[in-house]
């Protein structure tokens, strides 16, 4: 169960329909240094869910979402990871995926 | 942080564009008996997130998703709640919202 001091963050991205299998495979073997960086910057209980059409739902809990994002921006391993992931996503424009993670409004919570 | 014995469940629904405010308001004051029934049937760390176009993302953790759903099906308070919510959702057909909660594939998790 989440600590009450945690922010619950949900964001959406869209994986290209012809990259779903590659996206799945990449996430079965995320680089240990990438996982370590996420943990160090407060990304906890972080899940990614994939709808068959490519809609991707991210959910995580963190003490401070802005700090969690900003901390990863300074990590070289994240730059490498996002560069590899970028072509898997639709409609990011010039941005990387982590620059497109807009948190959605939480309208209900039951602990 | 989620216990490792928990299933993490994510589902999507669609709130009608002209019902977003009513949906928000209803979820600020969910009936206590409804909350109690959810807790009793293992719905924990349950959040609902709303995108401005009405896409609704549900996330919860539960020891057994099938049991969590089935348990609520037998609750009179849930029948009343779902009857009240039903008209807020798009494209449920004859079903109530809780009969349309199809869990998405989890492709990544970091504790």
Backbone of each chain as ProteinMPNN parsed JSONL, in Angstrom:
{"seq_chain_A": "XXXXXXXXXXXXXXXXXXXXXXXXXXXXXXXXXXXXXXXXXXXXXXXXXXXXXXXXXXXXXXXXXXXXXXXXXXXXXXXXXXXXXXXXXXXXXXXXXXXXXXXXXXXXXXX", "coords_chain_A": {"N_chain_A": [[0.845, -1.202, 0.0], [0.467, 2.257, -0.722], [2.447, 4.818, 0.695], [1.127, 7.639, 2.44], [2.495, 9.942, 1.98], [3.314, 9.912, -0.552], [3.176, 10.939, -3.971], [0.807, 9.94, -6.364], [1.178, 9.056, -9.63], [-0.025, 9.134, -12.915], [0.445, 8.561, -16.319], [0.16, 8.852, -19.917], [1.23, 7.322, -22.934], [1.939, 6.624, -26.414], [2.615, 3.732, -28.075], [4.064, 2.752, -31.143], [2.163, 0.872, -33.466], [3.472, -1.129, -34.889], [5.619, -1.696, -33.339], [5.172, -2.977, -31.002], [5.91, -5.547, -30.027], [8.693, -5.338, -29.921], [8.899, -3.312, -28.058], [7.796, -4.527, -25.778], [9.73, -6.583, -25.402], [12.041, -5.092, -24.903], [11.408, -4.11, -22.424], [11.436, -6.285, -20.811], [13.98, -6.645, -20.15], [15.202, -4.356, -18.951], [17.94, -2.153, -18.618], [20.104, -2.683, -15.861], [21.407, -0.433, -14.728], [19.721, 1.575, -15.472], [17.384, 0.96, -14.069], [18.375, 1.277, -11.508], [18.926, 4.005, -11.474], [16.335, 5.08, -11.746], [15.188, 4.195, -9.323], [16.846, 5.537, -7.501], [16.075, 8.138, -7.947], [13.554, 8.203, -6.939], [11.423, 6.859, -8.187], [8.969, 4.711, -7.546], [7.128, 1.616, -7.131], [6.474, 1.347, -9.852], [4.766, 0.865, -12.761], [4.139, -0.258, -16.113], [1.573, -0.46, -18.431], [0.134, -2.015, -21.259], [-2.046, -1.443, -23.878], [-3.669, -3.338, -26.471], [-3.702, -1.785, -28.83], [-1.545, -0.138, -28.568], [-1.686, 1.962, -26.804], [-0.162, 3.218, -23.945], [0.05, 2.96, -20.507], [1.369, 4.541, -17.784], [2.149, 4.156, -14.341], [3.095, 5.318, -11.205], [4.603, 5.819, -7.95], [5.819, 8.443, -6.033], [7.907, 10.591, -4.045], [8.06, 13.175, -5.035], [7.122, 14.362, -7.952], [8.091, 16.208, -9.868], [10.767, 16.403, -9.118], [11.507, 13.756, -9.512], [11.331, 13.449, -12.279], [13.106, 15.493, -13.13], [15.483, 14.658, -11.957], [16.07, 12.341, -13.424], [16.556, 13.476, -15.891], [19.123, 14.368, -15.719], [20.658, 12.153, -15.866], [22.988, 10.189, -17.495], [22.564, 7.57, -18.339], [19.845, 7.506, -18.671], [19.47, 9.251, -20.807], [20.597, 7.713, -22.826], [18.858, 5.507, -22.775], [16.355, 6.703, -23.381], [16.905, 7.679, -25.908], [17.057, 5.319, -27.284], [14.469, 4.361, -27.0], [12.909, 6.247, -28.208], [12.067, 6.071, -30.9], [10.112, 4.2, -30.757], [7.77, 5.339, -30.063], [4.734, 7.11, -30.817], [4.126, 10.385, -32.11], [5.699, 12.107, -30.496], [7.019, 14.293, -31.309], [9.747, 16.459, -31.172], [10.548, 15.656, -28.747], [11.738, 13.484, -26.089], [10.41, 10.429, -24.642], [10.176, 10.709, -21.855], [9.925, 13.392, -21.565], [7.407, 13.846, -22.283], [5.608, 13.011, -20.473], [2.813, 13.67, -19.135], [1.153, 14.239, -16.221], [-1.973, 12.82, -15.279], [-5.16, 13.886, -14.004], [-6.006, 12.919, -10.761], [-8.953, 11.566, -9.673], [-10.092, 10.077, -7.731], [-9.333, 8.214, -4.822], [-8.74, 5.309, -2.97], [-7.357, 4.086, -0.138]], "CA_chain_A": [[0.0, 0.0, 0.0], [1.28, 3.466, -0.874], [2.539, 5.776, 1.782], [0.314, 8.82, 2.147], [3.357, 11.05, 1.59], [3.67, 9.708, -1.948], [2.303, 11.345, -5.072], [0.483, 8.894, -7.33], [1.265, 9.684, -10.95], [-0.439, 8.326, -14.064], [0.646, 9.261, -17.586], [-0.149, 8.054, -21.109], [2.022, 7.482, -24.145], [1.411, 5.737, -27.462], [3.636, 2.952, -28.766], [3.693, 2.478, -32.54], [1.525, -0.44, -33.59], [4.402, -2.141, -35.407], [6.755, -1.825, -32.421], [4.702, -3.466, -29.696], [6.708, -6.68, -29.561], [10.027, -4.844, -29.573], [8.754, -2.554, -26.819], [7.663, -5.528, -24.712], [11.007, -7.263, -25.182], [12.984, -4.157, -24.27], [11.046, -3.902, -21.025], [11.728, -7.486, -20.032], [15.405, -6.605, -19.801], [15.658, -2.972, -18.781], [19.316, -2.132, -18.108], [20.167, -2.518, -14.399], [21.783, 0.939, -14.376], [18.525, 2.407, -15.663], [16.516, 0.672, -12.917], [19.02, 1.864, -10.319], [18.743, 5.46, -11.549], [14.92, 5.349, -11.434], [14.993, 4.019, -7.875], [17.575, 6.585, -6.784], [15.346, 9.395, -8.104], [12.256, 8.158, -6.285], [10.363, 6.171, -8.939], [8.66, 3.444, -6.869], [5.89, 0.928, -7.541], [6.327, 1.878, -11.21], [4.295, -0.132, -13.718], [3.701, 0.142, -17.445], [0.537, -1.34, -18.968], [0.038, -1.812, -22.706], [-3.278, -1.859, -24.544], [-3.27, -3.945, -27.751], [-3.496, -0.796, -29.903], [-0.329, 0.619, -28.329], [-1.8, 2.928, -25.705], [0.693, 2.818, -22.832], [-0.305, 3.643, -19.268], [2.376, 4.487, -16.736], [1.703, 4.459, -12.975], [4.172, 5.237, -10.224], [4.474, 6.578, -6.714], [7.085, 9.144, -5.831], [7.754, 11.697, -3.098], [8.037, 14.481, -5.713], [7.142, 14.027, -9.382], [8.988, 17.114, -10.597], [12.138, 16.0, -8.8], [11.747, 12.441, -10.122], [11.58, 13.701, -13.703], [14.309, 16.311, -13.295], [16.637, 13.843, -11.608], [16.399, 11.454, -14.541], [17.072, 14.279, -17.003], [20.561, 14.555, -15.544], [21.327, 10.844, -15.871], [23.462, 9.792, -18.823], [21.959, 6.287, -18.723], [18.488, 7.803, -19.133], [19.583, 9.818, -22.16], [20.811, 6.577, -23.741], [17.624, 4.706, -22.82], [15.298, 7.446, -24.082], [17.269, 7.73, -27.334], [16.714, 4.011, -27.863], [13.008, 4.195, -26.954], [12.181, 7.344, -28.852], [11.467, 5.673, -32.175], [9.007, 3.278, -30.489], [6.581, 6.096, -29.679], [4.079, 7.998, -31.766], [3.701, 11.751, -31.808], [6.455, 12.804, -29.456], [7.662, 15.464, -31.872], [11.193, 16.477, -30.936], [10.8, 15.305, -27.348], [11.833, 12.1, -25.658], [9.196, 9.981, -23.967], [10.052, 11.206, -20.485], [9.546, 14.799, -21.622], [6.0, 13.875, -22.694], [4.813, 12.353, -19.431], [1.94, 14.649, -18.491], [0.322, 13.519, -15.255], [-3.421, 12.98, -15.361], [-5.861, 14.27, -12.774], [-6.549, 11.833, -9.944], [-10.289, 11.994, -9.223], [-10.546, 9.204, -6.651], [-8.349, 7.29, -4.256], [-9.084, 4.521, -1.782], [-6.131, 3.431, 0.335]], "C_chain_A": [[0.879, 1.251, 0.0], [1.32, 4.251, 0.437], [1.723, 7.008, 1.422], [1.178, 10.012, 1.752], [3.766, 10.949, 0.123], [2.664, 10.387, -2.873], [2.067, 10.12, -5.957], [0.38, 9.548, -8.697], [0.834, 8.683, -12.015], [-0.217, 9.15, -15.32], [0.374, 8.294, -18.74], [0.854, 8.357, -22.211], [1.443, 6.527, -25.187], [2.578, 5.063, -28.178], [3.144, 2.669, -30.185], [3.208, 1.04, -32.678], [2.507, -1.507, -34.066], [5.628, -2.31, -34.514], [6.38, -2.458, -31.085], [5.58, -4.597, -29.165], [8.105, -6.241, -29.144], [9.978, -4.064, -28.254], [8.639, -3.508, -25.625], [9.012, -6.155, -24.382], [11.99, -6.355, -24.47], [12.691, -4.02, -22.781], [11.133, -5.159, -20.17], [13.166, -7.459, -19.525], [15.897, -5.158, -19.755], [17.033, -3.004, -18.127], [19.333, -1.909, -16.592], [20.524, -1.091, -13.982], [20.601, 1.896, -14.535], [17.56, 2.211, -14.479], [17.076, 1.343, -11.658], [18.814, 3.375, -10.304], [17.292, 5.833, -11.215], [14.695, 5.255, -9.921], [15.639, 5.164, -7.094], [16.835, 7.919, -6.856], [13.879, 9.277, -7.676], [11.115, 7.573, -7.101], [10.095, 4.831, -8.247], [7.308, 2.92, -7.322], [5.496, 1.359, -8.958], [5.946, 0.745, -12.155], [3.982, 0.517, -15.055], [2.723, -0.917, -17.951], [0.325, -0.99, -20.436], [-1.294, -2.333, -23.23], [-2.902, -2.39, -25.928], [-3.063, -2.941, -28.882], [-2.271, 0.077, -29.661], [-0.462, 1.695, -27.257], [-1.038, 2.388, -24.497], [0.321, 3.647, -21.608], [0.837, 3.45, -18.272], [1.771, 4.872, -15.402], [2.914, 4.338, -12.061], [3.814, 6.043, -8.988], [5.827, 7.182, -6.405], [6.883, 10.265, -4.824], [7.545, 13.031, -3.8], [8.205, 14.243, -7.217], [8.095, 14.929, -10.167], [10.448, 16.735, -10.366], [12.482, 14.656, -9.449], [12.078, 12.59, -11.603], [12.907, 14.426, -13.903], [15.567, 15.505, -12.984], [17.055, 12.932, -12.751], [16.972, 12.222, -15.721], [18.58, 14.464, -16.923], [21.352, 13.253, -15.616], [21.706, 10.449, -17.297], [22.785, 8.499, -19.284], [20.544, 6.509, -19.24], [18.513, 8.401, -20.534], [19.759, 8.697, -23.181], [19.54, 5.744, -23.896], [16.554, 5.422, -23.648], [15.614, 7.552, -25.571], [16.895, 6.417, -28.018], [15.205, 3.82, -27.952], [12.258, 5.142, -27.89], [11.438, 6.916, -30.113], [10.315, 4.687, -31.979], [7.691, 4.021, -30.294], [6.039, 6.932, -30.831], [4.031, 9.414, -31.208], [4.419, 12.404, -30.643], [7.055, 14.102, -29.99], [9.164, 15.381, -31.618], [11.538, 15.929, -29.56], [11.092, 13.824, -27.184], [10.579, 11.739, -24.86], [9.051, 10.619, -22.588], [9.766, 12.706, -20.441], [8.069, 14.959, -22.0], [5.083, 13.236, -21.665], [4.006, 13.388, -18.656], [1.037, 13.937, -17.5], [-1.156, 13.842, -15.411], [-3.986, 13.338, -13.988], [-6.349, 13.03, -12.028], [-7.881, 12.293, -9.37], [-10.823, 11.142, -8.077], [-9.363, 8.418, -6.138], [-8.924, 6.62, -3.021], [-7.826, 3.796, -1.353], [-6.388, 1.94, 0.546]], "O_chain_A": [[1.92, 1.284, 0.657], [0.336, 4.322, 1.173], [1.633, 7.384, 0.253], [0.654, 11.0, 1.237], [4.485, 11.81, -0.383], [1.464, 10.409, -2.601], [2.991, 9.366, -6.259], [-0.404, 10.475, -8.899], [1.272, 7.533, -12.017], [-0.638, 10.304, -15.39], [0.361, 7.077, -18.558], [1.272, 9.501, -22.394], [0.566, 5.72, -24.88], [3.412, 5.721, -28.799], [1.967, 2.385, -30.403], [3.768, 0.118, -32.086], [2.385, -2.67, -33.682], [6.577, -2.997, -34.893], [7.181, -2.471, -30.15], [5.95, -4.603, -27.991], [8.638, -6.711, -28.139], [10.898, -4.147, -27.44], [9.296, -3.323, -24.6], [9.39, -6.245, -23.214], [12.688, -6.78, -23.55], [13.602, -3.836, -21.973], [10.931, -5.11, -18.956], [13.516, -8.169, -18.583], [16.865, -4.788, -20.419], [17.271, -3.778, -17.2], [18.636, -1.023, -16.097], [20.0, -0.593, -12.986], [20.497, 2.896, -13.824], [16.996, 3.175, -13.96], [16.331, 1.904, -10.854], [18.558, 3.96, -9.252], [17.051, 6.794, -10.483], [14.081, 6.138, -9.321], [15.054, 5.691, -6.148], [16.945, 8.74, -5.946], [13.06, 10.136, -8.003], [9.951, 7.766, -6.751], [10.908, 3.912, -8.35], [6.464, 3.663, -7.823], [4.34, 1.69, -9.223], [6.7, -0.212, -12.331], [3.608, 1.688, -15.122], [3.007, -2.114, -17.905], [0.335, 0.182, -20.812], [-1.631, -3.504, -23.053], [-1.912, -1.94, -26.505], [-2.31, -3.226, -29.814], [-1.98, 0.955, -30.474], [0.538, 2.281, -26.844], [-1.242, 1.248, -24.081], [0.283, 4.876, -21.663], [1.218, 2.321, -17.963], [0.97, 5.803, -15.327], [3.667, 3.367, -12.139], [2.868, 6.83, -8.978], [6.856, 6.514, -6.504], [5.796, 10.838, -4.753], [6.922, 13.931, -3.236], [9.306, 13.958, -7.687], [8.826, 14.452, -11.035], [11.259, 16.744, -11.292], [13.614, 14.444, -9.884], [12.99, 11.94, -12.115], [13.726, 14.03, -14.733], [16.589, 15.646, -13.656], [18.244, 12.766, -13.02], [17.784, 11.685, -16.474], [19.239, 14.69, -17.939], [22.571, 13.251, -15.447], [20.857, 10.383, -18.185], [22.469, 8.342, -20.464], [20.086, 5.798, -20.135], [17.656, 8.081, -21.358], [19.159, 8.719, -24.255], [19.188, 5.326, -24.999], [15.924, 4.815, -24.514], [14.708, 7.52, -26.404], [16.472, 6.401, -29.174], [14.717, 3.182, -28.885], [11.131, 4.873, -28.305], [10.313, 7.352, -30.359], [9.611, 4.369, -32.938], [6.62, 3.417, -30.35], [6.783, 7.394, -31.696], [3.913, 9.62, -30.0], [3.819, 13.168, -29.888], [7.545, 14.923, -29.214], [9.774, 14.333, -31.831], [12.716, 15.757, -29.245], [10.737, 13.011, -28.038], [9.8, 12.605, -24.461], [7.957, 11.02, -22.192], [9.401, 13.233, -19.39], [7.548, 16.074, -22.032], [3.919, 12.953, -21.95], [4.466, 13.916, -17.644], [0.225, 13.105, -17.905], [-1.536, 14.989, -15.646], [-3.354, 13.112, -12.957], [-7.031, 12.185, -12.607], [-7.938, 13.296, -8.659], [-11.876, 11.441, -7.514], [-8.496, 8.004, -6.908], [-9.51, 7.265, -2.151], [-7.282, 2.987, -2.104], [-5.482, 1.207, 0.943]]}, "seq_chain_B": "XXXXXXXXXXXXXXXXXXXXXXXXXXXXXXXXXXXXXXXXXXXXXXXXXXXXXXXXXXXXXXXXXXXXXXXXXXXXXXXXXXXXXXXXXXXXXXXXXXXXXXXXXXXXXXX", "coords_chain_B": {"N_chain_B": [[4.52, 0.988, -0.845], [3.794, -1.703, -3.052], [2.777, -4.895, -1.929], [4.411, -7.931, -2.822], [2.706, -10.009, -3.192], [0.468, -9.063, -4.3], [-1.784, -8.49, -7.021], [-1.371, -6.211, -9.637], [-3.598, -4.104, -11.153], [-4.813, -2.595, -14.06], [-7.241, -0.727, -15.702], [-9.382, 0.571, -18.322], [-11.878, 3.024, -18.932], [-14.544, 5.012, -20.409], [-15.627, 8.172, -19.834], [-18.511, 10.081, -20.473], [-18.253, 13.058, -22.389], [-19.819, 15.239, -21.615], [-20.366, 14.732, -19.01], [-18.311, 14.97, -17.254], [-17.818, 16.715, -15.076], [-19.863, 16.036, -13.308], [-19.175, 13.412, -12.838], [-16.684, 13.721, -11.567], [-17.552, 15.069, -9.23], [-19.206, 13.157, -8.035], [-17.308, 11.336, -7.272], [-15.936, 12.582, -5.321], [-17.371, 12.221, -3.103], [-17.882, 9.465, -2.512], [-20.082, 6.926, -1.461], [-19.849, 5.879, 1.924], [-20.474, 3.181, 2.54], [-20.016, 1.982, 0.129], [-17.261, 2.324, -0.197], [-16.419, 0.796, 1.953], [-17.26, -1.741, 1.167], [-15.671, -2.159, -1.113], [-13.104, -2.202, 0.087], [-13.397, -4.429, 1.734], [-13.547, -6.44, -0.132], [-11.025, -6.521, -1.129], [-9.99, -4.434, -2.713], [-7.389, -2.379, -2.988], [-5.246, 0.503, -2.596], [-6.435, 1.992, -4.655], [-6.946, 3.916, -7.413], [-8.443, 6.436, -9.497], [-7.97, 7.998, -12.538], [-8.445, 10.83, -14.627], [-8.565, 11.782, -17.958], [-8.71, 14.824, -19.868], [-10.462, 14.427, -22.052], [-12.179, 12.508, -21.181], [-11.283, 9.908, -21.022], [-10.811, 7.338, -18.748], [-8.724, 6.082, -16.28], [-8.212, 3.316, -14.358], [-6.538, 2.095, -11.486], [-5.43, -0.422, -9.358], [-4.558, -2.492, -6.515], [-4.67, -5.839, -5.601], [-5.318, -8.941, -3.886], [-6.478, -10.851, -5.508], [-7.846, -10.528, -8.484], [-10.106, -11.547, -9.856], [-11.666, -12.458, -7.742], [-12.039, -10.046, -6.414], [-13.631, -8.589, -8.188], [-15.847, -10.34, -8.446], [-16.744, -10.466, -5.827], [-17.747, -7.877, -5.418], [-19.866, -7.943, -7.168], [-21.825, -9.223, -5.801], [-22.717, -7.433, -3.968], [-25.174, -5.382, -2.705], [-24.976, -2.612, -2.418], [-23.134, -1.975, -4.345], [-24.516, -2.581, -6.695], [-26.399, -0.542, -6.627], [-24.694, 1.682, -6.761], [-23.409, 1.281, -9.262], [-25.589, 1.394, -10.949], [-26.203, 4.067, -10.739], [-23.919, 5.206, -11.813], [-23.84, 4.285, -14.384], [-24.908, 5.708, -16.576], [-23.04, 7.632, -16.952], [-21.029, 6.721, -18.481], [-19.513, 5.958, -21.649], [-20.44, 3.688, -24.243], [-20.87, 1.193, -22.916], [-22.719, -0.642, -23.529], [-25.041, -3.088, -22.613], [-23.963, -3.51, -20.191], [-22.796, -2.883, -16.799], [-20.356, -0.542, -15.454], [-18.443, -1.92, -13.926], [-18.516, -4.39, -15.017], [-17.149, -4.087, -17.29], [-14.505, -3.814, -16.93], [-11.664, -4.496, -18.147], [-8.646, -5.964, -17.57], [-5.468, -4.576, -18.371], [-2.434, -5.543, -20.049], [0.438, -5.901, -18.096], [3.577, -4.676, -18.727], [5.911, -3.965, -17.575], [7.516, -3.653, -14.429], [8.722, -1.95, -11.644], [9.705, -2.273, -8.419]], "CA_chain_B": [[4.96, 0.078, -1.914], [2.891, -2.848, -3.141], [3.252, -6.223, -1.566], [4.638, -8.733, -4.027], [1.623, -10.975, -3.368], [-0.656, -8.341, -4.885], [-1.898, -8.244, -8.456], [-1.578, -4.811, -10.036], [-4.617, -4.126, -12.208], [-5.102, -1.325, -14.713], [-8.329, -0.852, -16.678], [-9.783, 1.828, -18.95], [-13.274, 3.263, -19.268], [-14.662, 6.312, -21.054], [-16.711, 8.995, -19.296], [-19.085, 10.976, -21.486], [-17.642, 14.386, -22.318], [-20.691, 16.201, -20.933], [-20.602, 14.271, -17.646], [-17.038, 14.932, -16.514], [-17.934, 17.398, -13.786], [-20.721, 15.224, -12.433], [-18.386, 12.237, -12.454], [-15.733, 14.183, -10.546], [-18.248, 15.378, -7.974], [-19.665, 11.903, -7.422], [-16.172, 10.613, -6.695], [-15.465, 13.279, -4.113], [-18.217, 11.801, -1.983], [-18.341, 8.081, -2.682], [-20.784, 6.461, -0.26], [-18.99, 5.097, 2.829], [-20.753, 1.74, 2.427], [-19.368, 1.514, -1.112], [-15.822, 2.229, 0.113], [-16.231, -0.326, 2.872], [-17.403, -2.977, 0.386], [-14.452, -2.301, -1.931], [-12.006, -2.625, 0.961], [-13.663, -5.79, 2.224], [-13.29, -7.386, -1.227], [-9.618, -6.538, -1.517], [-9.568, -3.33, -3.594], [-6.513, -1.493, -2.22], [-4.453, 1.481, -3.36], [-7.283, 2.116, -5.85], [-7.04, 5.296, -7.915], [-9.036, 6.72, -10.806], [-7.386, 9.183, -13.175], [-9.339, 11.268, -15.703], [-8.005, 12.638, -18.998], [-9.722, 15.838, -20.179], [-11.466, 13.961, -23.02], [-13.056, 11.523, -20.568], [-10.654, 8.604, -20.802], [-10.669, 7.093, -17.308], [-7.77, 5.021, -16.0], [-8.299, 2.748, -13.018], [-5.386, 1.315, -11.031], [-5.593, -0.936, -7.999], [-3.786, -3.67, -6.127], [-5.599, -6.767, -4.96], [-4.777, -10.301, -3.837], [-7.114, -11.726, -6.504], [-8.727, -9.633, -9.244], [-11.395, -12.193, -10.146], [-12.427, -12.457, -6.49], [-12.387, -8.656, -6.099], [-14.766, -8.253, -9.048], [-16.99, -11.193, -8.126], [-17.249, -10.077, -4.515], [-18.562, -6.671, -5.55], [-21.093, -8.277, -7.895], [-22.828, -9.706, -4.842], [-22.998, -6.378, -2.998], [-26.314, -4.546, -3.082], [-24.553, -1.218, -2.507], [-22.463, -1.826, -5.633], [-25.554, -2.536, -7.731], [-26.961, 0.819, -6.591], [-23.664, 2.616, -7.249], [-23.184, 1.089, -10.7], [-26.784, 1.886, -11.646], [-26.102, 5.522, -10.776], [-22.759, 5.575, -12.639], [-23.893, 3.696, -15.721], [-25.208, 6.705, -17.609], [-21.884, 8.524, -17.093], [-20.008, 6.075, -19.319], [-19.775, 5.67, -23.059], [-20.164, 2.413, -24.9], [-20.887, 0.012, -22.065], [-23.755, -1.561, -23.964], [-25.978, -3.434, -21.546], [-23.196, -3.818, -18.986], [-22.359, -1.844, -15.881], [-18.937, -0.232, -15.608], [-17.554, -2.922, -13.327], [-18.497, -5.569, -15.892], [-16.373, -3.71, -18.481], [-13.127, -3.536, -16.487], [-10.758, -5.502, -18.698], [-7.291, -5.587, -17.174], [-4.462, -4.447, -19.413], [-1.182, -6.282, -19.868], [1.553, -5.186, -17.457], [4.783, -5.025, -19.475], [7.091, -3.575, -16.8], [7.291, -3.222, -13.047], [9.877, -1.678, -10.764], [9.193, -2.106, -7.063]], "C_chain_B": [[4.106, -1.188, -1.892], [3.559, -4.109, -2.605], [3.426, -7.038, -2.839], [3.547, -9.776, -4.225], [0.39, -10.334, -3.995], [-0.606, -8.39, -6.407], [-2.084, -6.75, -8.668], [-2.478, -4.811, -11.258], [-4.821, -2.724, -12.747], [-6.212, -1.563, -15.731], [-8.696, 0.536, -17.189], [-11.288, 1.863, -19.147], [-13.345, 4.639, -19.915], [-15.878, 7.04, -20.486], [-17.206, 9.926, -20.407], [-18.566, 12.4, -21.284], [-18.507, 15.374, -21.546], [-21.011, 15.781, -19.499], [-19.356, 14.34, -16.771], [-17.165, 15.572, -15.133], [-18.783, 16.603, -12.808], [-19.969, 13.985, -11.948], [-17.372, 12.589, -11.362], [-16.424, 14.377, -9.194], [-18.674, 14.104, -7.268], [-18.511, 11.192, -6.718], [-15.492, 11.363, -5.558], [-16.221, 12.809, -2.882], [-18.789, 10.411, -2.247], [-18.951, 7.615, -1.362], [-19.859, 5.62, 0.621], [-19.232, 3.589, 2.734], [-20.118, 1.15, 1.169], [-17.863, 1.347, -0.878], [-15.539, 1.01, 0.987], [-16.323, -1.653, 2.109], [-16.17, -3.209, -0.485], [-13.291, -2.819, -1.085], [-12.177, -4.08, 1.391], [-13.365, -6.837, 1.15], [-11.903, -7.21, -1.84], [-9.182, -5.485, -2.521], [-8.696, -2.385, -2.765], [-5.696, -0.613, -3.162], [-5.126, 1.765, -4.701], [-7.424, 3.589, -6.223], [-7.764, 5.327, -9.246], [-8.444, 8.029, -11.303], [-8.219, 9.528, -14.404], [-8.578, 12.164, -16.676], [-9.082, 13.617, -19.422], [-10.782, 15.385, -21.19], [-12.377, 12.882, -22.448], [-12.447, 10.142, -20.424], [-10.365, 8.444, -19.313], [-9.748, 5.899, -17.104], [-7.947, 4.583, -14.553], [-7.049, 1.947, -12.715], [-5.674, 0.836, -9.615], [-4.668, -2.117, -7.772], [-4.704, -4.561, -5.308], [-4.988, -8.157, -4.921], [-5.286, -11.164, -4.98], [-8.166, -10.905, -7.253], [-10.095, -10.261, -9.51], [-12.279, -12.178, -8.894], [-12.885, -11.042, -6.13], [-13.614, -8.221, -6.909], [-16.015, -9.035, -8.634], [-17.602, -10.799, -6.782], [-18.146, -8.846, -4.606], [-19.874, -6.961, -6.276], [-22.208, -8.715, -6.943], [-23.252, -8.64, -3.841], [-24.138, -5.48, -3.501], [-25.899, -3.088, -3.274], [-23.843, -0.963, -3.838], [-23.469, -1.773, -6.777], [-26.156, -1.136, -7.8], [-25.966, 1.828, -7.153], [-23.511, 2.507, -8.776], [-24.391, 1.574, -11.5], [-26.724, 3.404, -11.777], [-24.985, 5.982, -11.719], [-22.957, 5.247, -14.116], [-24.062, 4.737, -16.827], [-24.054, 7.7, -17.8], [-20.89, 7.998, -18.123], [-20.486, 5.907, -20.749], [-19.628, 4.181, -23.314], [-20.062, 1.227, -23.959], [-21.883, -1.029, -22.566], [-24.702, -1.831, -22.812], [-25.267, -3.579, -20.199], [-23.074, -2.611, -18.069], [-20.853, -1.649, -16.027], [-18.056, -1.357, -15.078], [-17.556, -4.232, -14.113], [-17.659, -5.312, -17.143], [-14.909, -3.421, -18.126], [-12.203, -4.649, -16.951], [-9.321, -5.131, -18.344], [-6.333, -5.563, -18.366], [-3.213, -5.252, -19.05], [-0.134, -5.415, -19.18], [2.839, -5.625, -18.144], [6.057, -4.671, -18.703], [6.649, -3.278, -15.377], [8.616, -3.052, -12.339], [9.327, -1.424, -9.375], [9.751, -0.821, -6.464]], "O_chain_B": [[3.742, -1.679, -0.823], [4.751, -4.341, -2.81], [2.688, -6.864, -3.809], [3.454, -10.373, -5.298], [-0.623, -11.004, -4.195], [0.467, -8.337, -7.009], [-2.86, -6.104, -7.963], [-2.166, -5.436, -12.272], [-4.983, -1.773, -11.981], [-6.133, -2.494, -16.533], [-8.363, 1.546, -16.569], [-11.901, 0.852, -19.488], [-12.346, 5.356, -19.972], [-17.012, 6.585, -20.636], [-16.417, 10.48, -21.173], [-18.457, 12.881, -20.156], [-17.974, 16.264, -20.883], [-21.842, 16.41, -18.843], [-19.355, 13.816, -15.657], [-16.675, 15.03, -14.142], [-18.459, 16.509, -11.624], [-20.111, 13.566, -10.799], [-17.219, 11.867, -10.377], [-15.945, 13.912, -8.16], [-18.524, 13.978, -6.053], [-18.706, 10.53, -5.699], [-14.583, 10.84, -4.913], [-15.759, 12.981, -1.754], [-20.001, 10.202, -2.212], [-18.409, 7.874, -0.287], [-19.16, 4.741, 0.117], [-18.288, 2.806, 2.837], [-19.734, -0.019, 1.14], [-17.266, 0.358, -1.304], [-14.559, 0.293, 0.788], [-15.555, -2.578, 2.373], [-15.681, -4.334, -0.581], [-12.586, -3.748, -1.479], [-11.22, -4.855, 1.406], [-12.984, -7.966, 1.458], [-11.64, -7.694, -2.94], [-8.118, -5.615, -3.125], [-9.218, -1.66, -1.918], [-5.486, -0.929, -4.333], [-4.475, 1.779, -5.746], [-7.949, 4.396, -5.455], [-7.709, 4.374, -10.024], [-8.418, 9.032, -10.589], [-8.651, 8.64, -15.138], [-8.012, 13.182, -16.276], [-10.266, 13.287, -19.347], [-11.894, 15.912, -21.182], [-13.259, 12.388, -23.15], [-13.032, 9.281, -19.767], [-9.748, 9.312, -18.695], [-9.963, 4.834, -17.682], [-7.843, 5.396, -13.634], [-6.551, 1.209, -13.565], [-6.115, 1.616, -8.771], [-4.08, -2.664, -8.705], [-5.426, -4.089, -4.43], [-4.225, -8.524, -5.814], [-4.611, -12.109, -5.388], [-9.24, -10.624, -6.722], [-11.121, -9.59, -9.402], [-13.48, -11.921, -8.973], [-13.983, -10.855, -5.606], [-14.517, -7.57, -6.384], [-17.097, -8.467, -8.491], [-18.822, -10.799, -6.62], [-19.183, -8.779, -3.947], [-20.88, -6.298, -6.027], [-23.392, -8.587, -7.257], [-24.062, -8.914, -2.956], [-24.059, -4.902, -4.585], [-26.395, -2.406, -4.171], [-23.935, 0.132, -4.394], [-23.294, -1.005, -7.723], [-26.394, -0.605, -8.884], [-26.335, 2.716, -7.921], [-23.487, 3.515, -9.482], [-24.237, 2.104, -12.6], [-27.138, 3.965, -12.791], [-25.099, 7.033, -12.35], [-22.329, 5.848, -14.988], [-23.431, 4.648, -17.88], [-24.094, 8.521, -18.717], [-20.016, 8.731, -18.584], [-21.674, 5.739, -21.024], [-18.81, 3.502, -22.693], [-19.242, 0.337, -24.183], [-21.894, -2.164, -22.089], [-25.12, -0.906, -22.115], [-25.924, -3.753, -19.173], [-23.226, -1.468, -18.499], [-20.161, -2.466, -16.634], [-17.051, -1.711, -15.694], [-16.695, -5.086, -13.901], [-17.476, -6.211, -17.964], [-14.17, -2.851, -18.93], [-11.985, -5.627, -16.235], [-8.831, -4.088, -18.777], [-6.388, -6.422, -19.246], [-2.984, -5.588, -17.888], [0.151, -4.308, -19.639], [3.164, -6.812, -18.149], [7.157, -5.032, -19.122], [5.571, -2.734, -15.14], [9.507, -3.897, -12.426], [8.572, -0.475, -9.165], [9.442, -0.488, -5.32]]}, "name": "protein", "num_of_chains": 2, "seq": "XXXXXXXXXXXXXXXXXXXXXXXXXXXXXXXXXXXXXXXXXXXXXXXXXXXXXXXXXXXXXXXXXXXXXXXXXXXXXXXXXXXXXXXXXXXXXXXXXXXXXXXXXXXXXXXXXXXXXXXXXXXXXXXXXXXXXXXXXXXXXXXXXXXXXXXXXXXXXXXXXXXXXXXXXXXXXXXXXXXXXXXXXXXXXXXXXXXXXXXXXXXXXXXXXXXXXXXXXXXXXX"}
